[in-house]
Amino acid sequence: MNSRTKRDLQPATELWKMFDSIKPKYAFKAKNAISARNWQKATRKALAEKIGLGVIPKASANPQKLESVDKKDYIREKILIRTGPNCVMPVYILLPKNTPRPLPVVIAYHGHGYGVKDIVGIWDDGNERNSPDGYHKDFAIEICRKGFAVAAPEISCFGERQTDFSYLNTTIGQHAASTCTHSAMLAFHLGISVVGLRVHDGMRLVDYLETRKDMDVSRLGAMGISGGGMNTFFSTCLDTRIKACVVSGYYSSFRDSVLAMFHCPCNFVPGLVEFGEMQDLFGLIAPRPMLVEAGTYDSIFPISAVRKSVSRANEIYRIFGSDRKVETDYFEGRHRISGVKAYDFLKNNLPQTRQIK
């Protein structure tokens, strides 16, 4: 059997040929700022429809405060908000002490793991911890200590938001899928996606934050790692209330990362090929500021793909008439938060005092 036959025995061979032959309808092809703005308007609407934002129902937040913990230099609240008629989301709110109100705000999106507790200094058994741990490095706390209010939501499928599979009969071999896999397959069957669920939840969270007098959502940022980086990226594409973002361990390319190796099904959107590559979608973020964190030994988001996609993003900034560049923190290490530049980036791009118009 020759090498051509061996290659053609693989179903992916035909699929990659299809992938390479497609001319994405919504790829970024603008040549000047006017055409770029027109592209944004049409593409933002189409992307929202593709991930399911028009299908997922909304609801009033109806916030409920569950606890308030004094952490010496900041207060940590836990609240519940309703993001849909049948959907409730826990959110930790971190508020620095002795900082003038209203506060600039950053939404902190955790990645895969045991959930939001892992970025606000709580062990998975519920005990408090006093030093950063794991690949998240308690980054929500670090942002708060820079003078921001932080809203850290429990992303769908993690922590308290995992699917209950107790209805399965394990004695006859019925096995539970991962919560992400189950939710993704159910969403695909409905023609939507977990990406859409998460962006929807984030937008409802911003709606709630706008009602708080101690926060100024005109100075809103977002930061996330891994799956939280995905959430940050798509949320910033679709919600223009986000003024600056830090994408850690995600921004690269679909071809060289998400489609090239194993990734959780929550990363996928059926038909997303219509929108081209990640750098095309970056056109929905420009000309707002973005910082990319990437480890040189990140095994699932290769650094070569990150560098190439950042270079294209910088070209897109120029098309918008901006001399801005994507700020980068390329650090020696694996898949984790760095933070060396991120917190100062947020501080520099989200003013600590409200601007008087």
Secondary structure as the mmCIF struct_conf table of DSSP 4:
data_model
#
loop_
_struct_conf.conf_type_id
_struct_conf.id
_struct_conf.beg_label_comp_id
_struct_conf.beg_label_asym_id
_struct_conf.beg_label_seq_id
_struct_conf.end_label_comp_id
_struct_conf.end_label_asym_id
_struct_conf.end_label_seq_id
HELX_RH_AL_P HELX_RH_AL_P1 SER A 3 ASP A 8
TURN_TY1_P TURN_TY1_P1 LEU A 9 LEU A 9
BEND BEND1 GLN A 10 GLN A 10
HELX_RH_AL_P HELX_RH_AL_P2 PRO A 11 SER A 21
TURN_TY1_P TURN_TY1_P2 LYS A 25 TYR A 26
BEND BEND2 ASN A 32 ASN A 32
HELX_RH_AL_P HELX_RH_AL_P3 ALA A 33 ILE A 51
TURN_TY1_P TURN_TY1_P3 GLY A 52 VAL A 55
BEND BEND3 ILE A 56 ILE A 56
HELX_LH_PP_P HELX_LH_PP_P1 PRO A 57 LYS A 58
STRN STRN1 GLN A 64 ASP A 70
BEND BEND4 LYS A 72 ASP A 73
STRN STRN2 TYR A 74 GLY A 84
TURN_TY1_P TURN_TY1_P4 PRO A 85 ASN A 86
STRN STRN3 CYS A 87 PRO A 96
TURN_TY1_P TURN_TY1_P5 LYS A 97 ASN A 98
HELX_LH_PP_P HELX_LH_PP_P2 PRO A 100 PRO A 100
BEND BEND5 ARG A 101 PRO A 102
STRN STRN4 LEU A 103 TYR A 109
BEND BEND6 HIS A 112 TYR A 114
HELX_RH_3T_P HELX_RH_3T_P1 VAL A 116 ILE A 119
TURN_TY1_P TURN_TY1_P6 VAL A 120 GLY A 121
STRN STRN5 ILE A 122 ILE A 122
TURN_TY1_P TURN_TY1_P7 ASP A 124 ASP A 125
BEND BEND7 GLY A 126 GLY A 126
STRN STRN6 GLU A 128 GLU A 128
BEND BEND8 ASN A 130 SER A 131
TURN_TY1_P TURN_TY1_P8 GLY A 134 ASP A 138
HELX_RH_AL_P HELX_RH_AL_P4 PHE A 139 CYS A 144
TURN_TY1_P TURN_TY1_P9 ARG A 145 GLY A 147
STRN STRN7 ALA A 149 PRO A 153
TURN_TY1_P TURN_TY1_P10 SER A 156 CYS A 157
BEND BEND9 PHE A 158 PHE A 158
HELX_RH_3T_P HELX_RH_3T_P2 GLY A 159 ARG A 161
TURN_TY1_P TURN_TY1_P11 SER A 166 TYR A 167
BEND BEND10 LEU A 168 LEU A 168
HELX_RH_3T_P HELX_RH_3T_P3 THR A 170 ILE A 172
TURN_TY1_P TURN_TY1_P12 GLY A 173 GLY A 173
HELX_LH_PP_P HELX_LH_PP_P3 ALA A 176 SER A 178
HELX_RH_AL_P HELX_RH_AL_P5 THR A 179 HIS A 189
TURN_TY1_P TURN_TY1_P13 LEU A 190 GLY A 191
HELX_RH_AL_P HELX_RH_AL_P6 VAL A 194 LEU A 209
TURN_TY1_P TURN_TY1_P14 GLU A 210 THR A 211
TURN_TY1_P TURN_TY1_P15 LYS A 213 ASP A 214
STRN STRN8 MET A 215 ILE A 225
TURN_TY1_P TURN_TY1_P16 SER A 226 SER A 226
HELX_RH_AL_P HELX_RH_AL_P7 GLY A 227 LEU A 238
TURN_TY1_P TURN_TY1_P17 THR A 240 ARG A 241
STRN STRN9 ALA A 244 SER A 248
BEND BEND11 GLY A 249 GLY A 249
BEND BEND12 SER A 252 SER A 252
HELX_RH_PI_P HELX_RH_PI_P1 PHE A 254 VAL A 258
TURN_TY1_P TURN_TY1_P18 LEU A 259 ALA A 260
BEND BEND13 MET A 261 MET A 261
HELX_RH_3T_P HELX_RH_3T_P4 PRO A 265 ASN A 267
TURN_TY1_P TURN_TY1_P19 PRO A 270 GLY A 271
HELX_RH_3T_P HELX_RH_3T_P5 LEU A 272 PHE A 275
HELX_RH_AL_P HELX_RH_AL_P8 MET A 278 PHE A 282
TURN_TY1_P TURN_TY1_P20 GLY A 283 PRO A 287
BEND BEND14 ARG A 288 ARG A 288
STRN STRN10 MET A 290 GLY A 295
TURN_TY1_P TURN_TY1_P21 THR A 296 TYR A 297
BEND BEND15 SER A 299 PHE A 301
HELX_RH_AL_P HELX_RH_AL_P9 ILE A 303 ILE A 319
TURN_TY1_P TURN_TY1_P22 PHE A 320 GLY A 321
STRN STRN11 GLU A 327 PHE A 331
BEND BEND16 GLU A 332 ARG A 336
TURN_TY1_P TURN_TY1_P23 VAL A 340 LYS A 341
HELX_RH_AL_P HELX_RH_AL_P10 ALA A 342 ASN A 349
BEND BEND17 LEU A 350 LEU A 350
BEND BEND18 GLN A 352 THR A 353
HELX_LH_PP_P HELX_LH_PP_P4 ARG A 354 ILE A 356
#
